[in-house]
Amino acid sequence: MSFIEVKQISKTFKVAKKKSGLKESIKSFFKREFIEVKAVEDISFSIDEGEIVGYIGPNVEGKSTTIKILSGILIPD
């Protein structure tokens, strides 16, 4: 029996697209273009009662986002 079970969680953020140059930065002040960045995509795992786990990986891989979703700070897509 799983103590914690996560099935296919995903989270996407909208980030403003930055352009170089003074003219482009002034234009982007009035009209912004956004791109979507996938922080977490289809993560599934289960942890049994009494099991000790470590959640490791390289920087910018969605570890903090996953923990925030599990604790209720962020809402998954």
KEGUKOL-430023 format. One record per residue: z negated, y, x negated of N, C-alpha, C, O in turn. Coordinates in steps of 0.05 Angstrom, whole numbers, padded with zeros to 5 digits, always signed. Layout:
! residues N
ZYXZYXZYXZYX ...
//
This chain:
! residues 77
+00000-00024-00017+00000+00000+00000+00000+00025-00018-00016+00027-00036 +00018+00044-00012+00020+00068-00028+00000+00089-00019-00004+00094+00005 -00013+00102-00039-00032+00123-00034-00016+00149-00030-00023+00165-00012 +00004+00154-00046+00022+00177-00044+00050+00166-00044+00058+00151-00062 +00066+00174-00025+00094+00165-00023+00112+00190-00018+00108+00204+00002 +00131+00194-00035+00150+00216-00032+00178+00204-00030+00186+00187-00045 +00193+00214-00010+00220+00204-00005+00240+00227-00004+00238+00244+00014 +00258+00227-00022+00281+00245-00023+00275+00275-00017+00285+00286+00002 +00257+00286-00034+00252+00315-00030+00271+00331-00047+00279+00322-00069 +00279+00354-00037+00297+00372-00051+00288+00401-00047+00275+00407-00027 +00294+00418-00066+00288+00447-00064+00309+00463-00078+00316+00457-00101 +00320+00483-00064+00340+00500-00074+00331+00529-00072+00319+00537-00052 +00336+00545-00093+00328+00573-00093+00354+00590-00094+00373+00583-00107 +00353+00613-00081+00375+00633-00083+00367+00653-00105+00345+00665-00104 +00384+00656-00125+00379+00674-00148+00401+00694-00150+00424+00688-00147 +00394+00719-00155+00413+00740-00157+00430+00736-00183+00419+00731-00204 +00456+00739-00180+00475+00736-00202+00475+00762-00218+00480+00783-00207 +00470+00760-00244+00469+00784-00261+00496+00787-00276+00507+00767-00286 +00506+00812-00277+00530+00818-00291+00523+00838-00313+00504+00852-00311 +00539+00838-00334+00534+00856-00357+00548+00882-00353+00568+00884-00339 +00537+00903-00365+00549+00929-00364+00535+00948-00344+00523+00939-00325 +00535+00973-00351+00521+00993-00334+00534+00995-00307+00520+00997-00286 +00561+00996-00306+00575+00999-00280+00569+00975-00262+00564+00979-00238 +00570+00951-00272+00564+00927-00256+00535+00926-00247+00530+00917-00225 +00517+00935-00264+00489+00934-00256+00483+00954-00234+00466+00949-00217 +00497+00977-00234+00493+00997-00212+00505+00986-00186+00494+00989-00165 +00529+00973-00188+00541+00961-00165+00523+00939-00153+00521+00937-00129 +00511+00923-00171+00494+00901-00161+00468+00911-00148+00455+00897-00133 +00461+00936-00154+00437+00948-00142+00441+00952-00112+00422+00949-00096 +00466+00958-00104+00472+00962-00075+00482+00937-00061+00477+00933-00038 +00497+00920-00076+00507+00896-00064+00503+00873-00084+00517+00871-00104 +00485+00855-00077+00479+00833-00095+00494+00808-00088+00500+00803-00064 +00502+00793-00108+00514+00767-00104+00493+00746-00112+00479+00749-00132 +00491+00725-00096+00471+00705-00101+00484+00678-00108+00506+00672-00098 +00471+00662-00124+00479+00635-00129+00455+00617-00122+00432+00625-00123 +00461+00592-00115+00440+00573-00109+00434+00555-00133+00453+00544-00145 +00409+00553-00139+00400+00536-00162+00383+00514-00150+00364+00518-00136 +00391+00489-00157+00376+00466-00148+00353+00460-00168+00357+00453-00191 +00328+00464-00158+00305+00459-00175+00298+00430-00175+00291+00418-00195 +00299+00417-00151+00292+00389-00148+00313+00377-00129+00320+00389-00108 +00323+00354-00136+00344+00342-00119+00338+00312-00115+00339+00297-00134 +00333+00304-00091+00329+00276-00083+00310+00261-00101+00317+00240-00112 +00285+00270-00102+00264+00256-00118+00248+00238-00099+00240+00247-00078 +00245+00213-00107+00229+00194-00092+00211+00179-00111+00220+00171-00133 +00186+00175-00103+00168+00158-00118+00144+00151-00101+00140+00163-00080 +00129+00131-00110+00104+00124-00096+00083+00118-00117+00088+00108-00138 +00058+00125-00109+00035+00120-00127+00015+00104-00111+00007+00112-00089 +00007+00082-00122-00013+00064-00109-00041+00074-00114-00046+00089-00133 -00059+00066-00097-00087+00074-00099-00099+00064-00125-00096+00040-00132 -00113+00081-00141-00125+00074-00166-00106+00075-00190-00115+00071-00212 -00081+00080-00185-00061+00081-00207-00063+00108-00221-00067+00129-00208 -00061+00108-00247-00061+00132-00263-00032+00138-00272-00019+00120-00283 -00023+00162-00267+00005+00169-00273+00006+00195-00289-00012+00211-00289 +00028+00198-00303+00034+00223-00317+00062+00233-00308+00080+00217-00306 +00064+00258-00304+00089+00270-00295+00100+00288-00317+00092+00311-00319 +00117+00276-00334+00127+00290-00358+00157+00293-00357+00171+00279-00343 +00167+00312-00374+00195+00316-00376+00201+00342-00390+00183+00358-00396 +00226+00347-00396+00234+00372-00410+00229+00396-00393+00225+00395-00369 +00230+00420-00406+00227+00445-00391+00249+00448-00371+00271+00438-00375 +00244+00462-00350+00263+00469-00329+00274+00444-00316+00298+00442-00311 +00257+00425-00310+00266+00400-00297+00254+00396-00269+00259+00376-00256 +00238+00416-00259+00227+00414-00232+00200+00402-00229+00192+00395-00207 +00185+00399-00251+00159+00386-00249+00139+00404-00233+00126+00394-00215 +00138+00429-00239+00120+00448-00225+00129+00451-00196+00112+00453-00178 +00155+00452-00191+00165+00454-00164+00156+00430-00147+00149+00433-00124 +00158+00406-00159+00150+00382-00145+00120+00382-00138+00113+00375-00116 +00104+00390-00157+00075+00392-00153+00069+00412-00131+00051+00408-00114 +00083+00435-00131+00078+00455-00111+00086+00445-00083+00074+00452-00063 +00108+00430-00081+00116+00418-00056+00094+00398-00046+00087+00398-00023 +00084+00381-00064+00064+00361-00056+00038+00374-00048+00024+00364-00030 +00031+00398-00060+00006+00411-00052+00009+00429-00028-00011+00440-00018 +00034+00434-00019+00038+00450+00005+00044+00479+00000+00046+00495+00019 +00046+00487-00026+00052+00515-00032+00081+00521-00025+00087+00543-00014 +00099+00503-00031+00128+00506-00024+00136+00486-00003+00124+00465+00000 +00155+00494+00013+00166+00477+00033+00193+00465+00023+00210+00481+00015 +00196+00439+00024+00221+00428+00014+00244+00434+00034+00240+00439+00057 +00269+00433+00023+00293+00438+00040+00298+00414+00058+00317+00414+00073 
//
